[in-house]
Structure formats: C-alpha cells, structure tokens
Amino acid sequence: MRIGDERGLAIWEIALENEKAWHTEAEIRGHVARIWNVMQECVERGLATEGILPGGLNVKRRAPRSAKKLATGKKDDRWLRWIG
C-alpha cells in the first residue's frame, strides 16, 4: 500500500511492473487471459451441470436452479440469505 501511495499506482499496476521483471507484458496479458477463460468455462459448466457436487459429501448443486430462477426476472431476494 505504501508503494502505491508513494508512486501513485494501483495494486494491479505494481503487480504488473513486478511481473515484467520476468516476462514481457504480452506474455503476462496472455497468461491472464487464459486464466480468465478457464474461470469463465468453470462458471458456465457450474451453471449448466445439475446433480451432486463431486467430493463424496452428497451436496446438491444449487447454481443451475438459482440461475434459472434469476433468469425469470421475478423478484425474489431469498437467495441472498445463503449467498451472503
């Protein structure tokens, strides 16, 4: 935080400058883009996959059902209780 305050930089700018000691900016941005794409794919898969979560605890997947409810446009704030 001190470095950011002293140099007028955001945390992401400090992190980028640090990474540029090892990689080109194009390499860094490419890697970040790949990570972002994988994260997006995970979200999409989670929203589309129903059933039980892996891991043996028999936890039912809630994301697909919640996404469908939200997509209807009907106002229902009850889902906020277990998200927050």
Secondary structure, DSSP 4 states (H G I P E B T S, - for coil): -HHHHHHT--HHHHHHHHHTTTS-HHHHHHHHHHHHHHHHHHHHHHHH--SB-SSSS-PBP-HHHHHHHHHTT---TTHHHHH-
